[in-house]
Amino acid sequence: MKRTVKLEGDFLNEWKYRVLREVEEHQRKIVNEMIGVILSKRLQTTRKKLHERFYNHYKEKYPFLPSRVIEGSYIVAGRIVKSFRERRKRGLTRKDKPEYKRVMITIPNMVNWRFNKVSVTVLTHKGWVEIPLMVTRQLIRYLHESWRVSQELKLRLVGRKVLVWLTFEKEVEVETKDGNHISIDVNENNVTVAVFEGFKLKELRRYETGLGRVVVNYSLRREEITKGHSTKDELVKKKLRKLRERERKIDVLRKTVKRITELARSLSAKVVVGKFSSRSKEKMESDKNDKLRHRIHQWSVVKLVDMLKTQPIEVAEVSESYTSSINPFNGEKLKKRKQVVERVIKVFNPYLMTGSAHEGGGVKVLKVNARYLESGEVLLERDSIAPLNLARKVDGRVVVFPSTSPNELRVTLYDPLRGVPVVELEVIKSKEKLRHG
């Protein structure tokens, strides 16, 4: 397992700031030169090939620089070129070559830097520079839970401060029981989870993230703030920073991942997710209007899957094609043209409401969109059958109801922030009984 921690250093004095700024300028110049050579000579971007091509040349050219600064430069150049080549294949760039502007000083191993829990000391061309760190609860937790610091260090100058990225590593044994699966379908406003124990469906959970509504609301706020003003205006930039959209989205994703991880580890279950990439999102964005394209672009499915992969659980990715349009109980195609959308309104978690909230009538309401597809005499909810079909792709068996009656199947809505159930939603309904009571 690996975790990257972003820490803030204290204000630097004049000498430290000047020395690190010189290292930054040298690395910017070297990386940009290397990028041009790699692209013009069509070099491979493996670390071994880049070392053979660049190390001796730049060590002679800049004998005063520590060797790890040069190594970090060709590592960064290789990563940039690799990403650029992939984007150019997909027609996502118009430039002949990328430019390294926002420099992050990269030191690949601990020969030229040290960490003593409260500060980071870096070897530069002017000697060792110590950067005191602002200790956080996250850092304290990693230091006291048997995590070890990995080799690579990243620094970025922001004014007279330094942002430091430390990567911690820890070996964790992951155990899974045969037949225990947790399949996940990530949607715009929810994450639906199907829990299988002993090859049988145990329960359905839905974590109402509301991220789609967050994206829309923040988009409207940004339009109000920037209307008639330039985004380069300092007052406008200050207001946009205060929105904190990214922090709110990341917070919801982290809490959702935490709930899924706890559930998977308690059951020793393998987690199954749909195989989804940035390229898939780009295909979905094509031929859409601006607002819908923005919503798709901000969809956090890739980020959630990446977070799951960093957890001490086994994660398997499978194709999610047709998972929302196939009946998981008989394999038949559902009729999309007869899709029924219903808005479900329930009292938001009455178990957490205080007495004063009830007396004042301040009971929060939860709104959920349920999308049903027709299958014979019943309607199946799209977001709930998707994780069932994902599990079928891994196991190959027909989904088994946890009871003898299909009408007893329910999905429990959870609040990801507290990890508690909110209300139950009917997954399968007859055509005659469509409205919720």
Secondary structure as GFF3:
##gff-version 3
##sequence-region A 1 437
A	DSSP	beta_strand	2	8	.	.	.	ID=ss1
A	DSSP	alpha_helix	14	41	.	.	.	ID=ss2
A	DSSP	alpha_helix	47	61	.	.	.	ID=ss3
A	DSSP	alpha_helix	67	89	.	.	.	ID=ss4
A	DSSP	beta_strand	105	107	.	.	.	ID=ss5
A	DSSP	beta_strand	113	115	.	.	.	ID=ss6
A	DSSP	beta_strand	119	124	.	.	.	ID=ss7
A	DSSP	beta_strand	127	132	.	.	.	ID=ss8
A	DSSP	alpha_helix	137	143	.	.	.	ID=ss9
A	DSSP	beta_strand	148	158	.	.	.	ID=ss10
A	DSSP	beta_strand	161	169	.	.	.	ID=ss11
A	DSSP	beta_strand	181	186	.	.	.	ID=ss12
A	DSSP	beta_strand	190	197	.	.	.	ID=ss13
A	DSSP	beta_strand	200	208	.	.	.	ID=ss14
A	DSSP	alpha_helix	211	226	.	.	.	ID=ss15
A	DSSP	alpha_helix	234	243	.	.	.	ID=ss16
A	DSSP	alpha_helix	245	267	.	.	.	ID=ss17
A	DSSP	beta_strand	270	274	.	.	.	ID=ss18
A	DSSP	alpha_helix	278	285	.	.	.	ID=ss19
A	DSSP	alpha_helix	290	297	.	.	.	ID=ss20
A	DSSP	alpha_helix	301	309	.	.	.	ID=ss21
A	DSSP	beta_strand	315	318	.	.	.	ID=ss22
A	DSSP	beta_strand	335	347	.	.	.	ID=ss23
A	DSSP	three_ten_helix	350	352	.	.	.	ID=ss24
A	DSSP	alpha_helix	355	359	.	.	.	ID=ss25
A	DSSP	beta_strand	365	375	.	.	.	ID=ss26
A	DSSP	beta_strand	378	381	.	.	.	ID=ss27
A	DSSP	alpha_helix	382	395	.	.	.	ID=ss28
A	DSSP	three_ten_helix	406	408	.	.	.	ID=ss29
A	DSSP	beta_strand	410	415	.	.	.	ID=ss30
A	DSSP	beta_strand	420	426	.	.	.	ID=ss31
A	DSSP	beta_strand	428	430	.	.	.	ID=ss32
###
